[in-house]
Amino acid sequence: MPVVDVVNLSGKKVGQVELSDTVFAAKVNPHLLHEASRWYLAGQRAGTHKTKVRSEVQGSGRKLWKQKGTGRARVGSIRSSIWRKGGTVHGPQPRDYSYALPKKMVLGALRSALSAKLAEQKLTVVDGWSLESHKTQALRSTLDKLNGDRTILLVEQGDNRNLQLASRNLHGVKLVAPNGLQPYDLLRHDRLICSKDAAARLSRSLDPESAPAPALVETIAPAPAAKKEPAAKAAAAKKPAAKKAAKPAKSSGKKKGKD
């Protein structure tokens, strides 16, 4: 397991933490990172672009001149697309650019991005974001002590009001929760700084080898269907017996008629 030093907000080492191999030491897959970035950017598009068709532009619907006899081309409306200030044909219309991406691909891209940050030594784990003030200047000096690069991605678990207020006015600094972490954010920012609790949660939630507890497996797999099978078999066994009992009655009646 990769071992990362844990530092305080002053930049001094206070301990170490072990991270998951499958999350922070996985093989980097550039294809997954590309697909996850395209998927995220497509979902961020507003899709509100629109051009006016000939039924929406301003202009009269009167025929400009008669069909024949003028020597000019035939025309029916001033709002035609071949005229100036006319409607647009096949122009962009409001649409939704988002599409579905398999969850396994998104999780695989997250593991690749986190592993790349650790391999490039651009991952910093802090003991906790216990800020005394919500001032931006105090957070800026703290990030400088942590060898903060030009763009920084902060990951914090839980509600930290001082960190939210102090980081929202810093250019190039973004604060996200562990469950809202995106591969695009990891690729866009130079350095990743996360708390010790957030790093532990990422190791647990992104580990594909983590299995559910045995107690949950027992409750998920009840066996009510096993009780219904004997009743169905008994009903199926009774039907042939009833048919056999009915056949001799019919055959005995026919014999009496013939006699």
N, C-alpha and C positions, 0 to 999 in steps of 0.2 A: 504494500500500500504506500502511496506517496505521502510523505510527511512534510507539512508546511509549518513554518514558524508563525506563531501568534504574537502580534505586537499590540501595544496600547496606543492611545491617540497621540502620544508623544514620540512614537517611533521606536520605543524600546521593546526588546523581546521579553515576553512574559510566559511563554510556554510553546507547546507544539500541538498540532492536531493531525490525526490520520484521516485521509480522504479515501473514498472508494476508488478501486482500480478501474472499474467499468464506467465510471463517470468522469474522473479527472485524469485517467491514464489510458483512454481509449484511442483507437486509431483514427486519425483525422480523415474525414471523408469530404473532399471539396465539392463533390456533386450534391451531397445532402445540404451543405451550407448554401450553395447556389439556389437550390430549389426552395429552401426555407426562406431565403431572403426575397426571392421573387414572390412567393406566396404572401409574405408579410407586407411588402410594398403594394401589391395589388389590392389587399384589403384596406389599405390606408387611402386609396384614391376615392375622391368624392363622387366622381362620375356625374357631375351636374352640368357638363357642357351640352349645348343645344344650339342648333341653327333652325331658322324658320323656313317652313315649306311654303308653297305658293298659296295655300289656304290661310296662312297666318300673316303674310306681309300686307302692307297698305297698298290699296289700289282698287280701281273699279273693275267690275266683271263684264263691262260692256265690250262688245266687239269693236275694235278700233276702226276698221273700214270693211267694206263689203268683201265677200269672198272672191269675186271675179271682176275683171274689167279694169283694175287699177294698174296692172303690170307689176305690182309688188308681191312680196311673199305673203302667203296666207298666215294670218295671226288671229288668235281668238281672245287673248287676255293680255293685259299689260303686266300681270303678275307672273308671266311665264319665266322659267329659269334662264332662258337665253337673253332676257332683257335686263338692262341695268336696274338695280333695286328689286329684282324679282326674287322668287323663292329659290332655295338651295335644294338640289337633288342629292340624295344619299349622303347628307351631312351627318355629323355626330348628334346622337340623341342621348338623353339621360339613361344610364345603365349602371349595373353593379359589376365591378371588376373582380370581386372576391370569388374564390373558388375553394373547393375542399381539398385538403392535403392529408394523407394518412397520418394518424397520430404517431405511428412508429417512426415516420420520417422526421417529424418535428423533434421528437425526443432524441433520435439519433443525431440530428444536427446540433442540439443543445450539448450532448456529450462531446461531440467533435469540437465545438467552440470552446467549451470549458477546458478540454484537454490541450487545445492549442494555447490558451492563455497560461496554463501552468507550464507547458513546455517552453514557452518564450519568457518565463519568469516575469509575467505581468499580472500575477494574482497576488493580492495582499489580503490577509485575514487579520481582522482586528478583534480585540477582546469584546468590544461593545461600543455602540454609539451613544455614550452617556455625555451629551453636550450640556453645558451649564447655561448656554444662552442660545437664542434663536437668530443671532446676528450673522450676517453673511461673512463679514470680515473674520470672525472667529473661526468659522469653518474653513475659510480659504487658507488661513495660517495652519490649521490642522492638516489639511490635505498636502500642504507644502512639506510638512514634517514627515509625511508618509510617502515621500518621493512621488507625489502625484504628477501625472503627465498632463498633456494639454487637454485631453478629453478623458473623463473618468465616469465609470458606471458604478453606482453605489447600490448595494443589495442589503436590505435590512428586513428582518422578520418582525412583524407586529407594528403597532402604531407608535411612531416617534415624531411627535409634533415639532420639536425643536429642529430635528434634521430635515423635516419637510420644508419648514419655513426658511431655513438657512441655505438649502441647496437649490431652491426653485429660481433664484435670481442669479445663479452662477452660470455663465456661458460655457457650454461643453460638459456640464455635469448633470447627470440624470439619476434619479432615485427610483428604484423598482423593488417590488416584493419578489420573493423566490418563486411564487406561483405565477407571476407575470413576466418572468424573464424570457426574452426572445433571442434566438440566434443572431438576428440582425443587429440588436443592441450590442451584443458582445463583439461583433465584427466592427461596428462603427466606432466604438470607444477604444482608446489605447490601453487603458488600465482598468482592471476589475478589483474593486475593494468591497469585500463583504464581511459581515460579522461572523463570529464563530458559530452562532446558532443557525444562521442562514446557510453556511457551508455544510453543516451537519444535515440540515433538512434537504439540501440539494443532493447530498450523497445517498440519503434514504429514498427520496421520491423518484430519482432518475435511475436507480439501480434496477436493471431488468431481471436480475437474479433473485430479487426479494420475493418471497412467497408469502401467501396469507397464513394467518395463525391456524393451527389445527382445530381449535374450537370453532372458528368461522366455517371451516370446511364441513364440519359435522352439521352445523345448523343450516347450511345452504343445501345440503343433499339429504332431505328427508325421504322416507320410503312409504308414502301412502299408496302408491300404485301397486305395491306387492300384495296389499290386502284385497284389491279388486280382482286380481287374477284368478284366485280359487273360485270366486262367485261366477266369473265368466265361464270358466271351465265346467262348473257344475251345470250351468244353464245349457251349455253346448252338449253336455252328456245326456241331459233330459230329453232334448229334441229328437234324437234318433229313436229313443225308447217309445216315445209317443207315436211316431210314425209306424213303427213295427206293430204296435198294439192296434192301430187303426186298420191296417191291411187285412188281417185275418177276418175282421168283422165284415168287410166288403166282399171278400171271396166267399164267405159262408152264405151271404145273401144271394149271390148269383147261383150257387149250387141249388138252393131251395127253389128258385124260379125254374130252373131247367127240369127238375124232377116234377 
